[in-house]
Amino acid sequence: MNPFKHALLSGQRLRGTWMMTGSDTVAEAMATVGFDFLVLDQEHVAVDTLDAIRIDRAIRSISATTTPLYRLAGNEVVLIKRALDGGAMSLMIPFINTVEEAQQAVAAAYYPPYGKRGFAAMHRASGWGGNANFVQEARDELCLILQLETPEAIASIDAIAQVDGITGFFIGPGDLSAAMGQPGNPSHPEVQLMIKRGLEACQRLGKPCGIVGGNPQLVNKYQQMGFNFVALASDMSFMLARAKEQLAAIRGEQLTIPGGEVY
């Protein structure tokens, strides 16, 4: 089973964080905290396929309830295939703007007749060929999240959501704010209005929707708005904030790092 997918589809509210260090040791430690998911970032972090497998193993070795959520580097057939063959069960595909791009992601992620995923029997995901039900399970348990990161994407969400095989959506506030001329400022009223518009569309369409916030206040706001899964900051921002606070303390200074708006 894919607990992340089933929890989303059952209406549970899930909380996670972003993994920006690219470290399997840090991932293993973060899996002890109690997050529902850890976003394994391969778009903005130099994490390749083997690194991702090591991080995935570290998370799963500690927790059966913390899901490694792969954020791939792009909507590319080979990247999707390698992630899935390597054992990923939950994917986020960045920068989806059109129905055609959504169809491309679905085709790469599902085996025929539902998609065009290339087949190999001997890989980690199939238990090295030992799972006779793997092809069926790969279709049923795959969680495919598409990222909407521009006003154009949000304007097209009704059409994109009609593509079979999409589990849900993720609104990227950082890229969305940049696309709207407010880089690094997701709290700008116009950006927040666009985020709200995207969320309401997902709710109307019956699709789970996620987002990330850099501080607890912003995350709490997103939770109250009704987002289904929300990430709080990142492993790197947590580490740096704590280090700065502790260094200030031994200098006799008072310092509290509230967190920024982006992760």
ABEGO torsion letter per residue (X at the ends): XBAAAAAAAAGBBBBBBBBAAGBAAAAAAAAAAGBABBBBBAAABBBBAAAAAAAAAAAAAABAABBBBBBBABBBAAAAAAAAAAGBABBBBBGBABAAAAAAAAAAABBOAABABBBBABBAAAGGGABAAAAAAAAAABBBBBBBABAAAAAAAAAAAABBGBABBBBBAAAAAAAAGBBGBAABAAAAAAAAAAAAAAAAAGBBBBBBBABAAAAAAAAAAGBABBBBEBAAAAAAAAAAAAAAAAAGBBBBBAEBABX
